[in-house]
Amino acid sequence: MPVRYRCRHCEVEIGTLPFDAEETVQKLHLFEIGEIDEFIKKNERGETTVYSICEHCEESLRQFPDYYALKRWLQ
């Protein structure tokens, strides 16, 4: 199944990668990082979503660094 990338702030889909996420994540040993569950989620159908940041939100955070203190700053 492909890996979907979504912005963790505005939920826009950034893109997809057409390969098996399970194999790739295990090869990269990403699950050894303590906070990985916050950024990589798997749904009941086995689809993997990686939460990152889109260009728009990244630019907003550069302009307003106080937003970093908020978990979700876009409504």
PDB file of N, CA, C and O in Angstrom, chain B, residues numbered from 101:
ATOM      1  N   MET B 101       0.839  -1.181   0.000  1.00  0.00           N
ATOM      2  CA  MET B 101       0.000   0.000   0.000  1.00  0.00           C
ATOM      3  C   MET B 101       0.885   1.246   0.000  1.00  0.00           C
ATOM      4  O   MET B 101       1.955   1.247   0.610  1.00  0.00           O
ATOM      5  N   PRO B 102       0.455   2.283  -0.665  1.00  0.00           N
ATOM      6  CA  PRO B 102       1.258   3.508  -0.695  1.00  0.00           C
ATOM      7  C   PRO B 102       1.247   4.231   0.651  1.00  0.00           C
ATOM      8  O   PRO B 102       0.350   4.039   1.472  1.00  0.00           O
ATOM      9  N   VAL B 103       2.248   5.053   0.853  1.00  0.00           N
ATOM     10  CA  VAL B 103       2.353   5.875   2.047  1.00  0.00           C
ATOM     11  C   VAL B 103       1.831   7.263   1.698  1.00  0.00           C
ATOM     12  O   VAL B 103       2.268   7.865   0.718  1.00  0.00           O
ATOM     13  N   ARG B 104       0.907   7.767   2.490  1.00  0.00           N
ATOM     14  CA  ARG B 104       0.355   9.104   2.261  1.00  0.00           C
ATOM     15  C   ARG B 104       1.035  10.092   3.215  1.00  0.00           C
ATOM     16  O   ARG B 104       1.270   9.789   4.385  1.00  0.00           O
ATOM     17  N   TYR B 105       1.337  11.256   2.697  1.00  0.00           N
ATOM     18  CA  TYR B 105       1.907  12.332   3.512  1.00  0.00           C
ATOM     19  C   TYR B 105       0.868  13.427   3.657  1.00  0.00           C
ATOM     20  O   TYR B 105       0.309  13.905   2.670  1.00  0.00           O
ATOM     21  N   ARG B 106       0.611  13.826   4.921  1.00  0.00           N
ATOM     22  CA  ARG B 106      -0.364  14.879   5.202  1.00  0.00           C
ATOM     23  C   ARG B 106       0.280  15.904   6.125  1.00  0.00           C
ATOM     24  O   ARG B 106       1.166  15.582   6.917  1.00  0.00           O
ATOM     25  N   CYS B 107      -0.181  17.141   6.007  1.00  0.00           N
ATOM     26  CA  CYS B 107       0.288  18.192   6.905  1.00  0.00           C
ATOM     27  C   CYS B 107      -0.370  17.980   8.262  1.00  0.00           C
ATOM     28  O   CYS B 107      -1.586  17.806   8.341  1.00  0.00           O
ATOM     29  N   ARG B 108       0.406  17.993   9.305  1.00  0.00           N
ATOM     30  CA  ARG B 108      -0.161  17.760  10.633  1.00  0.00           C
ATOM     31  C   ARG B 108      -0.887  18.984  11.181  1.00  0.00           C
ATOM     32  O   ARG B 108      -1.566  18.897  12.204  1.00  0.00           O
ATOM     33  N   HIS B 109      -0.747  20.121  10.507  1.00  0.00           N
ATOM     34  CA  HIS B 109      -1.423  21.336  10.961  1.00  0.00           C
ATOM     35  C   HIS B 109      -2.731  21.578  10.215  1.00  0.00           C
ATOM     36  O   HIS B 109      -3.769  21.787  10.844  1.00  0.00           O
ATOM     37  N   CYS B 110      -2.697  21.553   8.880  1.00  0.00           N
ATOM     38  CA  CYS B 110      -3.895  21.886   8.098  1.00  0.00           C
ATOM     39  C   CYS B 110      -4.548  20.661   7.452  1.00  0.00           C
ATOM     40  O   CYS B 110      -5.593  20.784   6.814  1.00  0.00           O
ATOM     41  N   GLU B 111      -3.941  19.483   7.613  1.00  0.00           N
ATOM     42  CA  GLU B 111      -4.492  18.217   7.113  1.00  0.00           C
ATOM     43  C   GLU B 111      -4.522  18.078   5.593  1.00  0.00           C
ATOM     44  O   GLU B 111      -5.130  17.136   5.084  1.00  0.00           O
ATOM     45  N   VAL B 112      -3.886  18.988   4.854  1.00  0.00           N
ATOM     46  CA  VAL B 112      -3.850  18.863   3.398  1.00  0.00           C
ATOM     47  C   VAL B 112      -2.939  17.687   3.031  1.00  0.00           C
ATOM     48  O   VAL B 112      -1.927  17.450   3.690  1.00  0.00           O
ATOM     49  N   GLU B 113      -3.306  16.955   1.980  1.00  0.00           N
ATOM     50  CA  GLU B 113      -2.463  15.852   1.533  1.00  0.00           C
ATOM     51  C   GLU B 113      -1.289  16.414   0.742  1.00  0.00           C
ATOM     52  O   GLU B 113      -1.483  17.103  -0.260  1.00  0.00           O
ATOM     53  N   ILE B 114      -0.090  16.124   1.184  1.00  0.00           N
ATOM     54  CA  ILE B 114       1.126  16.625   0.555  1.00  0.00           C
ATOM     55  C   ILE B 114       1.504  15.751  -0.636  1.00  0.00           C
ATOM     56  O   ILE B 114       1.953  16.256  -1.665  1.00  0.00           O
ATOM     57  N   GLY B 115       1.321  14.443  -0.496  1.00  0.00           N
ATOM     58  CA  GLY B 115       1.643  13.532  -1.583  1.00  0.00           C
ATOM     59  C   GLY B 115       1.586  12.089  -1.137  1.00  0.00           C
ATOM     60  O   GLY B 115       1.251  11.794   0.010  1.00  0.00           O
ATOM     61  N   THR B 116       1.918  11.181  -2.057  1.00  0.00           N
ATOM     62  CA  THR B 116       1.951   9.752  -1.748  1.00  0.00           C
ATOM     63  C   THR B 116       3.201   9.138  -2.352  1.00  0.00           C
ATOM     64  O   THR B 116       3.726   9.614  -3.358  1.00  0.00           O
ATOM     65  N   LEU B 117       3.659   8.088  -1.725  1.00  0.00           N
ATOM     66  CA  LEU B 117       4.782   7.310  -2.242  1.00  0.00           C
ATOM     67  C   LEU B 117       4.274   5.904  -2.513  1.00  0.00           C
ATOM     68  O   LEU B 117       3.698   5.276  -1.625  1.00  0.00           O
ATOM     69  N   PRO B 118       4.475   5.401  -3.722  1.00  0.00           N
ATOM     70  CA  PRO B 118       3.882   4.113  -4.117  1.00  0.00           C
ATOM     71  C   PRO B 118       4.722   2.893  -3.742  1.00  0.00           C
ATOM     72  O   PRO B 118       5.134   2.136  -4.621  1.00  0.00           O
ATOM     73  N   PHE B 119       4.977   2.694  -2.462  1.00  0.00           N
ATOM     74  CA  PHE B 119       5.695   1.489  -2.057  1.00  0.00           C
ATOM     75  C   PHE B 119       5.162   0.991  -0.729  1.00  0.00           C
ATOM     76  O   PHE B 119       4.383   1.674  -0.063  1.00  0.00           O
ATOM     77  N   ASP B 120       5.590  -0.209  -0.346  1.00  0.00           N
ATOM     78  CA  ASP B 120       5.109  -0.827   0.879  1.00  0.00           C
ATOM     79  C   ASP B 120       5.728  -0.134   2.088  1.00  0.00           C
ATOM     80  O   ASP B 120       6.940  -0.185   2.296  1.00  0.00           O
ATOM     81  N   ALA B 121       4.893   0.503   2.867  1.00  0.00           N
ATOM     82  CA  ALA B 121       5.359   1.276   4.006  1.00  0.00           C
ATOM     83  C   ALA B 121       5.970   0.393   5.086  1.00  0.00           C
ATOM     84  O   ALA B 121       6.996   0.748   5.667  1.00  0.00           O
ATOM     85  N   GLU B 122       5.366  -0.727   5.354  1.00  0.00           N
ATOM     86  CA  GLU B 122       5.827  -1.590   6.440  1.00  0.00           C
ATOM     87  C   GLU B 122       7.283  -1.999   6.249  1.00  0.00           C
ATOM     88  O   GLU B 122       8.089  -1.885   7.173  1.00  0.00           O
ATOM     89  N   GLU B 123       7.619  -2.472   5.061  1.00  0.00           N
ATOM     90  CA  GLU B 123       8.993  -2.880   4.780  1.00  0.00           C
ATOM     91  C   GLU B 123       9.958  -1.715   4.900  1.00  0.00           C
ATOM     92  O   GLU B 123      11.021  -1.846   5.506  1.00  0.00           O
ATOM     93  N   THR B 124       9.601  -0.593   4.334  1.00  0.00           N
ATOM     94  CA  THR B 124      10.485   0.567   4.327  1.00  0.00           C
ATOM     95  C   THR B 124      10.714   1.105   5.724  1.00  0.00           C
ATOM     96  O   THR B 124      11.849   1.409   6.090  1.00  0.00           O
ATOM     97  N   VAL B 125       9.660   1.227   6.510  1.00  0.00           N
ATOM     98  CA  VAL B 125       9.788   1.750   7.865  1.00  0.00           C
ATOM     99  C   VAL B 125      10.659   0.826   8.706  1.00  0.00           C
ATOM    100  O   VAL B 125      11.490   1.298   9.482  1.00  0.00           O
ATOM    101  N   GLN B 126      10.482  -0.472   8.563  1.00  0.00           N
ATOM    102  CA  GLN B 126      11.299  -1.415   9.319  1.00  0.00           C
ATOM    103  C   GLN B 126      12.759  -1.334   8.899  1.00  0.00           C
ATOM    104  O   GLN B 126      13.649  -1.413   9.745  1.00  0.00           O
ATOM    105  N   LYS B 127      13.014  -1.179   7.613  1.00  0.00           N
ATOM    106  CA  LYS B 127      14.393  -1.076   7.138  1.00  0.00           C
ATOM    107  C   LYS B 127      15.078   0.173   7.681  1.00  0.00           C
ATOM    108  O   LYS B 127      16.274   0.156   7.969  1.00  0.00           O
ATOM    109  N   LEU B 128      14.326   1.243   7.818  1.00  0.00           N
ATOM    110  CA  LEU B 128      14.901   2.496   8.306  1.00  0.00           C
ATOM    111  C   LEU B 128      14.974   2.558   9.827  1.00  0.00           C
ATOM    112  O   LEU B 128      15.531   3.507  10.378  1.00  0.00           O
ATOM    113  N   HIS B 129      14.426   1.572  10.504  1.00  0.00           N
ATOM    114  CA  HIS B 129      14.419   1.502  11.968  1.00  0.00           C
ATOM    115  C   HIS B 129      13.767   2.734  12.586  1.00  0.00           C
ATOM    116  O   HIS B 129      14.211   3.223  13.625  1.00  0.00           O
ATOM    117  N   LEU B 130      12.716   3.232  11.948  1.00  0.00           N
ATOM    118  CA  LEU B 130      12.062   4.434  12.441  1.00  0.00           C
ATOM    119  C   LEU B 130      11.308   4.201  13.744  1.00  0.00           C
ATOM    120  O   LEU B 130      11.097   5.141  14.510  1.00  0.00           O
ATOM    121  N   PHE B 131      10.904   2.973  14.001  1.00  0.00           N
ATOM    122  CA  PHE B 131      10.123   2.727  15.202  1.00  0.00           C
ATOM    123  C   PHE B 131      10.972   2.726  16.467  1.00  0.00           C
ATOM    124  O   PHE B 131      10.435   2.602  17.568  1.00  0.00           O
ATOM    125  N   GLU B 132      12.279   2.861  16.329  1.00  0.00           N
ATOM    126  CA  GLU B 132      13.125   2.971  17.504  1.00  0.00           C
ATOM    127  C   GLU B 132      13.058   4.371  18.101  1.00  0.00           C
ATOM    128  O   GLU B 132      13.427   4.564  19.260  1.00  0.00           O
ATOM    129  N   ILE B 133      12.603   5.330  17.344  1.00  0.00           N
ATOM    130  CA  ILE B 133      12.475   6.696  17.825  1.00  0.00           C
ATOM    131  C   ILE B 133      11.241   6.774  18.707  1.00  0.00           C
ATOM    132  O   ILE B 133      10.181   6.282  18.320  1.00  0.00           O
ATOM    133  N   GLY B 134      11.350   7.373  19.869  1.00  0.00           N
ATOM    134  CA  GLY B 134      10.262   7.382  20.840  1.00  0.00           C
ATOM    135  C   GLY B 134       8.994   8.073  20.398  1.00  0.00           C
ATOM    136  O   GLY B 134       7.911   7.641  20.792  1.00  0.00           O
ATOM    137  N   GLU B 135       9.068   9.122  19.601  1.00  0.00           N
ATOM    138  CA  GLU B 135       7.885   9.899  19.245  1.00  0.00           C
ATOM    139  C   GLU B 135       7.325   9.527  17.879  1.00  0.00           C
ATOM    140  O   GLU B 135       6.539  10.289  17.317  1.00  0.00           O
ATOM    141  N   ILE B 136       7.699   8.402  17.341  1.00  0.00           N
ATOM    142  CA  ILE B 136       7.295   8.045  15.981  1.00  0.00           C
ATOM    143  C   ILE B 136       5.791   7.869  15.858  1.00  0.00           C
ATOM    144  O   ILE B 136       5.233   8.128  14.792  1.00  0.00           O
ATOM    145  N   ASP B 137       5.119   7.435  16.918  1.00  0.00           N
ATOM    146  CA  ASP B 137       3.666   7.233  16.868  1.00  0.00           C
ATOM    147  C   ASP B 137       2.910   8.529  16.619  1.00  0.00           C
ATOM    148  O   ASP B 137       1.784   8.505  16.123  1.00  0.00           O
ATOM    149  N   GLU B 138       3.519   9.654  16.958  1.00  0.00           N
ATOM    150  CA  GLU B 138       2.883  10.949  16.733  1.00  0.00           C
ATOM    151  C   GLU B 138       2.904  11.328  15.255  1.00  0.00           C
ATOM    152  O   GLU B 138       2.040  12.078  14.802  1.00  0.00           O
ATOM    153  N   PHE B 139       3.867  10.827  14.504  1.00  0.00           N
ATOM    154  CA  PHE B 139       4.053  11.235  13.120  1.00  0.00           C
ATOM    155  C   PHE B 139       3.662  10.187  12.089  1.00  0.00           C
ATOM    156  O   PHE B 139       3.379  10.537  10.943  1.00  0.00           O
ATOM    157  N   ILE B 140       3.638   8.923  12.460  1.00  0.00           N
ATOM    158  CA  ILE B 140       3.268   7.853  11.537  1.00  0.00           C
ATOM    159  C   ILE B 140       2.086   7.100  12.126  1.00  0.00           C
ATOM    160  O   ILE B 140       2.179   6.539  13.218  1.00  0.00           O
ATOM    161  N   LYS B 141       0.976   7.091  11.402  1.00  0.00           N
ATOM    162  CA  LYS B 141      -0.235   6.420  11.864  1.00  0.00           C
ATOM    163  C   LYS B 141      -0.686   5.391  10.837  1.00  0.00           C
ATOM    164  O   LYS B 141      -0.509   5.574   9.633  1.00  0.00           O
ATOM    165  N   LYS B 142      -1.263   4.321  11.327  1.00  0.00           N
ATOM    166  CA  LYS B 142      -1.810   3.268  10.476  1.00  0.00           C
ATOM    167  C   LYS B 142      -3.282   3.124  10.805  1.00  0.00           C
ATOM    168  O   LYS B 142      -3.645   3.054  11.980  1.00  0.00           O
ATOM    169  N   ASN B 143      -4.147   3.077   9.787  1.00  0.00           N
ATOM    170  CA  ASN B 143      -5.577   2.927  10.046  1.00  0.00           C
ATOM    171  C   ASN B 143      -5.964   1.453  10.018  1.00  0.00           C
ATOM    172  O   ASN B 143      -5.121   0.578   9.820  1.00  0.00           O
ATOM    173  N   GLU B 144      -7.262   1.194  10.222  1.00  0.00           N
ATOM    174  CA  GLU B 144      -7.742  -0.194  10.310  1.00  0.00           C
ATOM    175  C   GLU B 144      -7.599  -0.964   9.002  1.00  0.00           C
ATOM    176  O   GLU B 144      -7.596  -2.195   9.015  1.00  0.00           O
ATOM    177  N   ARG B 145      -7.483  -0.271   7.879  1.00  0.00           N
ATOM    178  CA  ARG B 145      -7.294  -0.942   6.586  1.00  0.00           C
ATOM    179  C   ARG B 145      -5.817  -1.178   6.274  1.00  0.00           C
ATOM    180  O   ARG B 145      -5.484  -1.735   5.228  1.00  0.00           O
ATOM    181  N   GLY B 146      -4.940  -0.760   7.172  1.00  0.00           N
ATOM    182  CA  GLY B 146      -3.512  -0.974   6.969  1.00  0.00           C
ATOM    183  C   GLY B 146      -2.821   0.130   6.190  1.00  0.00           C
ATOM    184  O   GLY B 146      -1.652  -0.006   5.829  1.00  0.00           O
ATOM    185  N   GLU B 147      -3.525   1.220   5.927  1.00  0.00           N
ATOM    186  CA  GLU B 147      -2.927   2.331   5.198  1.00  0.00           C
ATOM    187  C   GLU B 147      -2.054   3.153   6.148  1.00  0.00           C
ATOM    188  O   GLU B 147      -2.433   3.394   7.294  1.00  0.00           O
ATOM    189  N   THR B 148      -0.899   3.577   5.672  1.00  0.00           N
ATOM    190  CA  THR B 148       0.037   4.344   6.479  1.00  0.00           C
ATOM    191  C   THR B 148      -0.001   5.804   6.072  1.00  0.00           C
ATOM    192  O   THR B 148       0.038   6.132   4.886  1.00  0.00           O
ATOM    193  N   THR B 149      -0.077   6.688   7.076  1.00  0.00           N
ATOM    194  CA  THR B 149      -0.041   8.122   6.847  1.00  0.00           C
ATOM    195  C   THR B 149       1.077   8.717   7.682  1.00  0.00           C
ATOM    196  O   THR B 149       1.175   8.466   8.883  1.00  0.00           O
ATOM    197  N   VAL B 150       1.926   9.513   7.027  1.00  0.00           N
ATOM    198  CA  VAL B 150       3.008  10.214   7.703  1.00  0.00           C
ATOM    199  C   VAL B 150       2.584  11.671   7.825  1.00  0.00           C
ATOM    200  O   VAL B 150       2.237  12.312   6.832  1.00  0.00           O
ATOM    201  N   TYR B 151       2.615  12.189   9.053  1.00  0.00           N
ATOM    202  CA  TYR B 151       2.234  13.581   9.283  1.00  0.00           C
ATOM    203  C   TYR B 151       3.491  14.426   9.327  1.00  0.00           C
ATOM    204  O   TYR B 151       4.390  14.205  10.139  1.00  0.00           O
ATOM    205  N   SER B 152       3.528  15.397   8.434  1.00  0.00           N
ATOM    206  CA  SER B 152       4.676  16.275   8.277  1.00  0.00           C
ATOM    207  C   SER B 152       4.170  17.717   8.297  1.00  0.00           C
ATOM    208  O   SER B 152       3.230  18.033   9.026  1.00  0.00           O
ATOM    209  N   ILE B 153       4.783  18.585   7.508  1.00  0.00           N
ATOM    210  CA  ILE B 153       4.339  19.969   7.426  1.00  0.00           C
ATOM    211  C   ILE B 153       4.402  20.419   5.969  1.00  0.00           C
ATOM    212  O   ILE B 153       5.381  20.155   5.270  1.00  0.00           O
ATOM    213  N   CYS B 154       3.360  21.096   5.523  1.00  0.00           N
ATOM    214  CA  CYS B 154       3.327  21.577   4.138  1.00  0.00           C
ATOM    215  C   CYS B 154       4.081  22.909   4.037  1.00  0.00           C
ATOM    216  O   CYS B 154       4.407  23.526   5.052  1.00  0.00           O
ATOM    217  N   GLU B 155       4.348  23.336   2.822  1.00  0.00           N
ATOM    218  CA  GLU B 155       5.100  24.569   2.606  1.00  0.00           C
ATOM    219  C   GLU B 155       4.366  25.785   3.171  1.00  0.00           C
ATOM    220  O   GLU B 155       4.991  26.683   3.735  1.00  0.00           O
ATOM    221  N   HIS B 156       3.055  25.812   3.019  1.00  0.00           N
ATOM    222  CA  HIS B 156       2.271  26.948   3.515  1.00  0.00           C
ATOM    223  C   HIS B 156       2.385  27.076   5.035  1.00  0.00           C
ATOM    224  O   HIS B 156       2.628  28.166   5.551  1.00  0.00           O
ATOM    225  N   CYS B 157       2.211  25.976   5.740  1.00  0.00           N
ATOM    226  CA  CYS B 157       2.285  26.003   7.203  1.00  0.00           C
ATOM    227  C   CYS B 157       3.713  26.285   7.672  1.00  0.00           C
ATOM    228  O   CYS B 157       3.916  26.974   8.671  1.00  0.00           O
ATOM    229  N   GLU B 158       4.689  25.757   6.957  1.00  0.00           N
ATOM    230  CA  GLU B 158       6.078  26.027   7.313  1.00  0.00           C
ATOM    231  C   GLU B 158       6.388  27.523   7.210  1.00  0.00           C
ATOM    232  O   GLU B 158       7.062  28.082   8.075  1.00  0.00           O
ATOM    233  N   GLU B 159       5.900  28.156   6.168  1.00  0.00           N
ATOM    234  CA  GLU B 159       6.105  29.594   6.004  1.00  0.00           C
ATOM    235  C   GLU B 159       5.398  30.370   7.113  1.00  0.00           C
ATOM    236  O   GLU B 159       5.950  31.336   7.639  1.00  0.00           O
ATOM    237  N   SER B 160       4.192  29.959   7.469  1.00  0.00           N
ATOM    238  CA  SER B 160       3.466  30.618   8.555  1.00  0.00           C
ATOM    239  C   SER B 160       4.217  30.497   9.874  1.00  0.00           C
ATOM    240  O   SER B 160       4.273  31.454  10.647  1.00  0.00           O
ATOM    241  N   LEU B 161       4.789  29.337  10.133  1.00  0.00           N
ATOM    242  CA  LEU B 161       5.557  29.141  11.366  1.00  0.00           C
ATOM    243  C   LEU B 161       6.828  29.992  11.373  1.00  0.00           C
ATOM    244  O   LEU B 161       7.265  30.449  12.429  1.00  0.00           O
ATOM    245  N   ARG B 162       7.412  30.200  10.211  1.00  0.00           N
ATOM    246  CA  ARG B 162       8.583  31.089  10.145  1.00  0.00           C
ATOM    247  C   ARG B 162       8.197  32.532  10.486  1.00  0.00           C
ATOM    248  O   ARG B 162       8.932  33.239  11.175  1.00  0.00           O
ATOM    249  N   GLN B 163       7.040  32.948   9.994  1.00  0.00           N
ATOM    250  CA  GLN B 163       6.591  34.316  10.235  1.00  0.00           C
ATOM    251  C   GLN B 163       6.075  34.512  11.663  1.00  0.00           C
ATOM    252  O   GLN B 163       6.219  35.591  12.237  1.00  0.00           O
ATOM    253  N   PHE B 164       5.476  33.470  12.228  1.00  0.00           N
ATOM    254  CA  PHE B 164       4.890  33.556  13.566  1.00  0.00           C
ATOM    255  C   PHE B 164       5.403  32.396  14.427  1.00  0.00           C
ATOM    256  O   PHE B 164       4.684  31.420  14.638  1.00  0.00           O
ATOM    257  N   PRO B 165       6.634  32.496  14.922  1.00  0.00           N
ATOM    258  CA  PRO B 165       7.227  31.375  15.672  1.00  0.00           C
ATOM    259  C   PRO B 165       6.493  31.010  16.955  1.00  0.00           C
ATOM    260  O   PRO B 165       6.695  29.915  17.480  1.00  0.00           O
ATOM    261  N   ASP B 166       5.651  31.890  17.472  1.00  0.00           N
ATOM    262  CA  ASP B 166       4.880  31.564  18.676  1.00  0.00           C
ATOM    263  C   ASP B 166       3.901  30.422  18.432  1.00  0.00           C
ATOM    264  O   ASP B 166       3.448  29.781  19.381  1.00  0.00           O
ATOM    265  N   TYR B 167       3.574  30.164  17.185  1.00  0.00           N
ATOM    266  CA  TYR B 167       2.660  29.064  16.847  1.00  0.00           C
ATOM    267  C   TYR B 167       3.238  27.699  17.228  1.00  0.00           C
ATOM    268  O   TYR B 167       2.487  26.740  17.406  1.00  0.00           O
ATOM    269  N   TYR B 168       4.559  27.606  17.355  1.00  0.00           N
ATOM    270  CA  TYR B 168       5.172  26.330  17.729  1.00  0.00           C
ATOM    271  C   TYR B 168       4.673  25.835  19.087  1.00  0.00           C
ATOM    272  O   TYR B 168       4.660  24.629  19.337  1.00  0.00           O
ATOM    273  N   ALA B 169       4.270  26.735  19.949  1.00  0.00           N
ATOM    274  CA  ALA B 169       3.796  26.354  21.281  1.00  0.00           C
ATOM    275  C   ALA B 169       2.416  25.698  21.236  1.00  0.00           C
ATOM    276  O   ALA B 169       2.004  25.055  22.202  1.00  0.00           O
ATOM    277  N   LEU B 170       1.699  25.857  20.116  1.00  0.00           N
ATOM    278  CA  LEU B 170       0.352  25.322  20.005  1.00  0.00           C
ATOM    279  C   LEU B 170       0.351  23.973  19.298  1.00  0.00           C
ATOM    280  O   LEU B 170       1.072  23.788  18.318  1.00  0.00           O
ATOM    281  N   LYS B 171      -0.439  23.042  19.779  1.00  0.00           N
ATOM    282  CA  LYS B 171      -0.532  21.730  19.125  1.00  0.00           C
ATOM    283  C   LYS B 171      -1.206  21.856  17.758  1.00  0.00           C
ATOM    284  O   LYS B 171      -0.708  21.316  16.770  1.00  0.00           O
ATOM    285  N   ARG B 172      -2.317  22.553  17.698  1.00  0.00           N
ATOM    286  CA  ARG B 172      -3.027  22.819  16.428  1.00  0.00           C
ATOM    287  C   ARG B 172      -3.355  24.300  16.402  1.00  0.00           C
ATOM    288  O   ARG B 172      -4.128  24.786  17.228  1.00  0.00           O
ATOM    289  N   TRP B 173      -2.780  25.000  15.475  1.00  0.00           N
ATOM    290  CA  TRP B 173      -3.008  26.435  15.418  1.00  0.00           C
ATOM    291  C   TRP B 173      -3.903  26.844  14.255  1.00  0.00           C
ATOM    292  O   TRP B 173      -4.247  28.020  14.142  1.00  0.00           O
ATOM    293  N   LEU B 174      -4.287  25.926  13.399  1.00  0.00           N
ATOM    294  CA  LEU B 174      -5.248  26.196  12.334  1.00  0.00           C
ATOM    295  C   LEU B 174      -6.567  25.534  12.690  1.00  0.00           C
ATOM    296  O   LEU B 174      -6.592  24.388  13.139  1.00  0.00           O
ATOM    297  N   GLN B 175      -7.633  26.234  12.495  1.00  0.00           N
ATOM    298  CA  GLN B 175      -8.959  25.673  12.820  1.00  0.00           C
ATOM    299  C   GLN B 175      -9.719  25.355  11.559  1.00  0.00           C
ATOM    300  O   GLN B 175     -10.851  24.877  11.625  1.00  0.00           O
TER     301      GLN B 175
END
